[in-house]
Amino acid sequence: MSDFTTRPEIRGTFGVATSTHWIASSVGMSMLEKGGNAFDAAVAAALTLQVVEPHLNGPAGDMPAIFYSAAAGKVEVLCAQGVAPEAATIAHYKEQGLTLIPGSGLLATVVPGAFDGWMLMLRDHGTMGLREVMQPAIDYARDGHPILPRVANTIAGLAEFFAEEWPTSAAVWTPNGEAPKPNELFKNPDLAATYDRLASSVGDTREAQIDAARAAWREGFVAEAIFDYLEDAHVMDVSEAKHSAVLAPSDMADWRASYEATLSYDYHGWTVHKTQAWSQGPVLLQTLAILKGVDLAAMDPNGAAFVHTVIEAMKLAYADREAYYGDPDFADIPMDALLSDSYNDARRGLIGTDASLDQRPGRVPGYEALADAYIERAGRDFNVGNVAAQEPTMSHLTEKRGDTVHLDIIDRWGNMVAATPSGGWLQSSPVVPGLGFPLNSRAQMYWLEDGLPTSLVPKSRPRTTLTPSFAEKDGKQLVFGTPGGDQQDQWQLIWFLRFVHFGMGLQECMDQPLFHTMHFQGSFFPREVRSGEMMIEPNVGEDVISDLRARGHKVTVAEPWTVGRLTAALREPDGTLRAAATPRLMQAYAVGR
C-alpha cells in the first residue's frame, strides 16, 4: 500500500487528543498541558463538544465510554445511557395512536445521561477541579465560537419550524429572529450560565463538589427548570401531532451513570473490547468472529472481493443485532452463543459470491422466536409516510445535515479514553427555557410490542448505536471510534481490519475509501429497511463499483470524502503515542506531542 496520507500521523510521548472538532481536541490537549490526565481532558473536551457541535450532542444526551485506568490496570465501560421513564409504557404510547415512538419531540425523551456520566468519570478518575475542567465550555458558550457552516445550515433549515412550534428553541438558536451565518461567532448565554452555576457547586473536597454538581443536575436547579417546562409543554413532533413528555422528577432523581465490564473478543492476536448489548457494540465483535476464518490479508483492501465479503458478514451480524440485542438487565441475551466459534462458522458459510437480499438472523436454540419476529418486523409497513430518519448521524449523506461526536485521548501515564457522546440534538427536541439545551430523543429505539429484547420497558436502557472501541495486543493499546448511527461499527470494523491485516498506519487507514450497508432495519425512526443497499466512496474506482453491482449489491456512490468521521489513538509498549483523525468534512483533528 502507498504510505501517502492526507495528514501526518501525530506522534509523541506526552499526550494525544483527537476528536470530531479541532476546538475540542485543543481543549483536551490544554488539560494535559496543565497537568491533568486523560480523564480530565476527556471531560473538558466533551463539554466543549456540546457547545461547538450542538446539532450532534448535548448535556441531556447520552454517552458510553470505554477507558483504561493505568492505576487500576484494567479496561472498563462507563454507561451514561439514561433509562426509560417509569411512565413510559407500551400502553401509554399506543393510547396516542402510535405504532412507532416519534424520533423527535418530548415523547422520545429518556432520562438525560451525558452530564452525570462525565461528572462520574471526573470524580473517580480525574485529578482537576470542577471549575477548571468546565471553564473552556463556559467561555465558548458565553463569548462565542465560530459556528460551523453545518450547524448554521441546520438552524436555518429549521428556523421557521422553531418560530412556529418550538419558540424556546427559536430564542436560543435564532437570536433576534435570524439564523446565524456560517463561521460567525455564536453565543449561548443560557448554557454558559447553566454551566457556570454547576461549576460553582460547593463541596468540602474536590469529589464532594462534583457530587454537588451532579445533585444540582438531577434534583436541583437543572431538574427544576426541566420539570417546570415539562409540566405544560405539549409540542409538535415528527408524528405531525403534539405530545407531552412522560419523564418525571423521580426518574431523574433516581438514576445514576455506572460502570460495568466490557465484552471482548480475540481476533488475530488483538483483544477487542466493546460495550454490552444495550448498545450495538457487540455487532463489531460478531462480524470479527464471522470474518476470522476468511483470508482477508490475501485480498486487495479496496477491492470488490474485500468489500463484498465484509458487507455480507456485516449483514449477518446486524440481523442478529436486530433479533437478539437489548438491555441485558431486562432481557436474556444469548451473547455466548452469538460469539461462539461453532455459531459463526455456520454464519460464515452463508456468505456467497452474490449479494444476499434476505434478512438472515441466526437461529439460536431456544431463541428462534426472536429471529422469526425480526424477519416479520423487517417486512412490516409502519404507515409513517416518507419521513427522513430522525437522527442526525447519517444525514450529511441524505436529507439533512449532522453527525454525532467522538473523542480519543491518551496521557503520558497511559490512561486512555474513547467516548461517543450523542443525543440532545438541537433539531430533535425543544430547548428547556433558561438552560440553553434540549432534551434527548433516544426512546425512538424501542419497539411498541411485548416480548422483544428491545421492547419498551420502564427503567430499561434503549439499545443505542453509540459504540466506542478499545483493542490491545502485545502491550499495544488502541482506542478508536466514529459517529455514524448504524454505521459506527461498520466504519470502525473496516478501519480496524485494514489496520490489522494490511500494515497501514492510523492515518493511512483513515484515508482509505469507506463503505457501509443499509440492508438491516434502522435503529431510528422511521426504522427503514433498505434491502441490499450499500454506499461506497467513489475513490475505490469504477471497476470495483461495477463488480459490486454485478454481484447484486444496490450501490449508491457517495460524494467524495463524505463517509465516516473516524478518530483513533494508540499507545506503544515503550510509551510512544500516536493519533489520527479523518479529513472528511474538514473538522476532526488530532493533536499531541
N, C-alpha and C positions, 0 to 999 in steps of 0.2 A: 504494500500500500504506500501511497505517497505520504510524506510527512508534512505536507502543506497544511497549514491551519489558518483560519480567519483571524485568530488572535493568539498571542503567546499563552502557553500554559503557565499559570502563576506558580512559582516555586519559592520556598523559603524554609525557615525553621522557627520563626517567632509565632506566626499565626496566619490563618487564611479565613476569609469570609466571602461567601458567594451567595447571591440572591437574585430575585427576578427584578430588582430595581437598584440602580447604581447608588442612589442615596442611602438605601437601607444597608447595602454592602459596606459603604463607607462608615455609616454609623456603627455597625457591628465591629468593624476594624478599630474604630476610635475607642471602643470599650476595652479591647485588647491592649491598645497602646497605653491606656490609663491604668493598666494592671489588672483589669478584670479577666475572668475566664470565659470559656466558650458559652457558658450558660448565661452570664451577664450579657454577653454580646448578642446572643440569640434573642433574648427578651427585648433589648433595645432596638435591634433591627426589626423584630416582628411588630412592635408597637409603631415604628416608623412606617412600615408597610401599610398599616391600617390607615395612615394619613395620606400617603402618596399614591396608593392604589385602592381607593375606597370602593371602586366598582368590582373589586376582586376579593376583598376580605374586610372584616371589621371587628370591633371589640366584642360584639354579641354573636360572632360566628362560632366556628369550631376548629379544633386543631389536634391532630395526632403528631407526636414527635417520637423518634427513636434516638436514643442517646447512649453514649458510652461515658461512664464516670471513671476517670483514672484512679481515683481514690478507692472506689468500690471494686474496680476491675471487672465490671460486667455491663452488658447491654440490656436496656430496658425500654419499655414503651410508656410514654405519658399520654393518657387518654383524656382529652378535653373535648370530647364529643358529648354535648348535652343530650338529655333523655326526653322522651315524650312526656308531656304533662299528664297529671293524674286524670284530667277530664278528657283526654284525647282518646276516645273510644271509637271503634268502628261504627257503632250505632249512632254516635253523635254526627259523624261525617255523612253517613248515609241519610240521616234526617235532613241534611242540607241538600239532598238530591244529587250527591256526588258519587261518581264511580272511581275517580282518582282524586288525591289530595292536590289542590292547586299548587303550582310552582311559584306563586308569588302571593303577597298579602299576608294577613295575620293568621289564617288557619294553618299555615305551613310552619308556624313557629314552634321550635322545641326550646328547652332550657338553654340560654346562652352559655357557651363553654369556654371560649378562647381566653378571655381575660383571666379567669380563675386558673386556667392551665398555665399560663405564662407566670402568674404570681407563685404558683406551687413550685415551678421549676426554679424561679429566682430564690425563693425562700430556702429550699432544700439543697440546691446545688450551686447557686451563685455566691458571690462574695461582696458585691457592691450594694450601696444603699438604694432604696426605692426611688428617691428623687433623682439621683444621678442617672439611673437607667431610664427613667421616664422622660427626662428633660428634653432629649432631642425630639421626640414625638410632640411634646408640648410646644416646643419652639416652632416646628414646621407647621403645626396647626394654627398657632397664634400669628406668626409672622409671614406665613405663606411659603409655598413651594411651587416650582414651575409645573403647572398641571400638564400631565401627559396628553397629547392630542387624542389618544384613545379614550381617556376619561372625559375630556371636554366634549367629544363627539357623542359619547354615551349620554351625557347630561342633555346635550342639545336635542337629541332624538326623543327624549322623554319630557322635555320642558313643558309642553302643552298638557301632557297627562298629569304631571306633578301639579300644575296650577289648578287643574280641574278636579283631580281626585285625591292627591296626596299633598295638601298645602304645607304640611310640616316639612316635607322633602323639598318643596319649592323654596322655602325660606332658607335652607342650608345650601342647596346645590345651584340655585339660580338667584343669587343675591341681587337686589334691585330689579328683579324680574328678568334678568338676562343670563343666559348660559355663559360660562367662562370661555374665553378664547384659548385655543391651544397655546401652551407654553407661557401663558401669563401667570403671575403669582396668584395662587388661590388660597384663601384662608378659611378655616373652620373654627371660629372663636368659641362656639359652644363645646366642641370636642376638646379644645385646648383648656377650657375652664373645667370640664369634667375631669380630665386627666390631671390638671393641676391640683384639684381638690383631693383626688385619690392619692396623689404623691405627697400631700400634706397630712396624710393619716398619721396618727400619734401612737407610738408604742415605746416601751422602755428599752427594747432591743431592736436590732435590725429585723429579726424574724417576727417580732410582735407587731412592728409597724406594717410589714407586708400582710400579716393576717388581719390587721385592722382595715387595710385597703380591700381585702377580699370580703370582709364583713360589710363594708360600706357598699360594695358592689351588690352583694346578694340580698342584703336586708336593710341597708341604709339608704342614702340619698339616691343612688342609682336605681335600685329596685323601686323606691317610692315614685320616682319620675316615670318609670316604665308602667307601673300599675295605675298611676293617676291617669295616664294616657289610655291604657287599655280598657279602663272602666267604661268609657263611652265610645271608643274607636270602633267604627264599622266601615270598612274600606273596600274599595274595588280591588279584585284580583283577576288572574288570568281566566277564571271561570266565567268572567263577564257578569259577576254578581258581587254584592258587598257582603263581607263576612266579618265576624269578630274573632278575636283570639280565644283560645282555651287555656292559655298559660295563666297560672295563678301564683300569688306571692309564696305559698308554701312550696311550689315546685322549685323556685329559685333558692329559697332559704334552705331546703333540704339537700341540694345537690353539691357535690364537690368533684373536682378533677381528681384523677387517681393514677397510680402506677400499676403495671402488670407485666408479665413475662412476654417476650417476643415469641413468634412462631418462626422456626428456622428449617432450612433445607440445605443439604450439601450437594454442590454442583461443581464438578471438575476441580476439586480442592478448595473451593470457596464455600464458606458457610454464609448463607444469605438470611438475614433477619427481616421479618415483616410483622405487622400488626396481626391480631387475631381476626376472626371472620366477621366482627362488627364493622370492619372496613373490607374493601375488595383486595387488600394486601396479599392474602394467600393465593390469589389468582396468578401472581407472578411466580410463586413457588410451584404451583401446579404446572404451569407452562414449562418451567425448567425441568420438572420431572418427566413430562412428555418428551421433551427435546433431548434429554440426557442420552438416549440411545440413538441419536442421529449424528452423523459425522458432519457437523456444521463447518468445521475447520477446513474441510475439503471443498467447500463452496465459495463462490465469489460473494463477499459480504454485501454487495449491491446488486447481485444477480437475481434473475427471476426464480431460480430454484430456492435460494435462501428466503426471499420474500414470501413465496408461496408456502414453503414449509412452516415458517414462523406464523404466518397468517392462519393457516389451518390448525396449528397447535393452539393458538390463542382462541380460536372459535370454540374448540372443545373445552378449554379451561373456563372460558367465560360462560358457556352453557351451564357448567357446574356451579359457577358463582350464582347464577340466577336460580338454580334449583335448590341449592343447599346452604348458602351463606346467610348469616343473620347474627344477632347478638347471642353469644354463647351462654350468657346468663339467663336467657329466656327460651332458647331453642337448643335442641340436641344436634350439634353439627358433626357429621362423620368425617372429621378432618384427617384422622389417622388413615382411614380408607382412601380418602381423596389424594393423599400424598404417598401412598404405598407404591412400591415398585410393580407389584402384580397389576394393580389397577391401571397404572399409567403405561405399562407395557401394552395392555389391551387398547388403551386410548390411542397410543402411537400407531397402532395397526390400522386405525381408521383414516389416517392421512394418505390420500391417494394422489394421483398425478393431476386430477382436476379439482376445481373448487367445489366444495360442498355447499349446497343451498339450503340444507336442513338444519334445524335445531337439534343437537345431539348430546344432551346431558347424559352422563354415565348412569348406570343403574346400580346403585349401591344397595346391597342386600338389606332389606328392612326399611328402605327409604324410597322404594320405587314410586310411591305415590307422589313424591315431590318432583321427580323427573317428569312424570306424566302431567302434573299440574303446570309445570313451566311450559311444556310444549303447547298445551291448550292456551295458556295465557299469552304466549308469543303470537298466537294467531288471532287474538281477540280484537275486535273493534271497540274502542272505548268511547266513541262518539264525542270526541272533544274538538273536532274540527282541525283545520290546518294551522296549528299553533306552533310557533318556534319553541325550541327547547328552552326550559326555564332555568337554566344555569348558564353562567356566562363563560364557562371554561372553554368551550369549543366554538363560540360564536364568531371569533375572528375568521373562522373558516366557513361560516354560513351567514346568518342573517344579521346578527348584532355584533357588538364589539365587547371583548372582555377576556378574562382569564382568572385563574386562581393565583396563588403565590407560593414560593418555596424558598427555603434558605438552608445552607450547609455551612457549618463553622467548626474549625478545629483550633485549639490553642496550643501553646508551647509545652503544656504539661500532658497533652494527649487526650484531653476531654473533647468530645465530639457530639455535635447535634445535627440532626436532619429533621426538618419540620415542614409540614404542608398546611398552613392556615388557609381557611376559606370561610365562606358564608358571611352573612351580614352585608350583602351586596346592596349598593345604593339603588340599583334598578329593581330589586326584588321585594323590598319592604319599606314602608314609610318611616321616616326619621322620628325618633322619640323626641318630643319637644323638650328643649333645654339641654339635651345630652349630646346632640350633634352626630348621632349614628342611628342606623336602623337595626331591627331585629333580624333573625335568620329565617330561612325557608327550607330547612333540611328535612322536615317531616314529609315532603313530597316523595321521599324514597320508600315510604311504607306502602303496603298493599291493604286495601279495604276489604279483606276477606280473611276468614279464620284458617288456622292450621298450617300457615307457611312460616318459615324462619324469619321472613320479613313482614309478617302481619303487624298491623298497628296494635301495640300493646302498651298501656301506660307504664312509664318508668323504664322502658327498654330504649336501647340506642338504635337510631336508624342506621341502616347499612350504608356507610359513607363511601365515597370514592377516594377519599384522601388517604395517601399511602406513601410515606417516606420509606427509605431503604437504608440498610446497613449491611456491609459484607466484610468478611475477614478471611485471610489466608496467609499462613506462614509469617505472622507478625504484621502483615499489611492490614490496614483498616480503612474502609471506604464508606462514605456517606454520599447519597445521591437522591435525586427526585425531580419531579416536574409538576406543574399544573397540568390540567387536561381532562378532568372529569373521568369518564370511562376510558379515556386514552392513557391515563397516567401510567398504569402498569404495562401498557403496550410499548410506549416510548422508552420507559425505563428498561424494559426487557431487551429491546433492540439495542439500546446503548450498551447494556451490560454484556450481551452476547458478543458484540464486536470488540469490547474491551478484553473479554476473556479469551476469545478464540483467534483473534487476528492481530494481536500485538500492537494495537493502537494506543496512543496516549489519551488522556482525558479529553483534551480539546479536539483532537483529531476525531474521536468518536462523536463529539458534539456536532461536528461539521459534516458528517455523513448524511445522505438523504434519509428521511424518516417516512414511515408509513403506518397505517393502522386499519383495523376492520371496524365496521359499524353493524356487523351481522347480527349481534345479540340484542336483547331488549335493553334499551337505555335506562339509566338509573333515574333520570329526571323527567318530569312532566314535559311532553305527553307520553312518555315511555315507548318511544318508537322502536320498531324492529325493521332493519333495512337489510334484508337477507342478501348475502353475497356481496354487499357493497364494501369497498375499501377506498382509501385515499392514499396517495403517494406523491412525494415531491418530484418535480419534473427532471431533476438532475440525475436520476437513475438512467435516463436515456430512453428514446423511443422504442428501441428493440426490447428492453425489459418490459415496458408498459404493454407493448403488443403481445409479448409472450404471456403476460398475466391475463390479458383479455382472452387469449386463445385457450387458456386453462379454465375459463368460465367465470373469472372474477369480474365484477361490475366496478370498473376502475374510474374514480374521479381523480383528475390530476390537479393538485393544489397549485396555488400561486407559488413562485419560487420563495424559499426561505420563510415559510409561514407555519410549519408543522412542529409543535413541541417547544417547550421552554426549559430544557434540562439545565441543571447545575450539578456539580459534583466536587468533592474534596477527598483527598487521600493522604494518609499518614504512612510513611515507610517505616520499617523496623528501626532504622537509625535516627528517626525523628524528623527526617525531611518531610516537608508538607507540599502538597500540590493541589491546585484548584483550577476549575474551568467553568465557563458559562456559555450558553448558546448565543450565537449572534442574531438569532431570529427575533424579529420585532424590535431589535436595537435598544433594549433597555436592561437586560440581565447582564451583570458584570461580576467578575471575581477580582478580589484584591488580596494582597498579602505581602509578606516579606520574610 
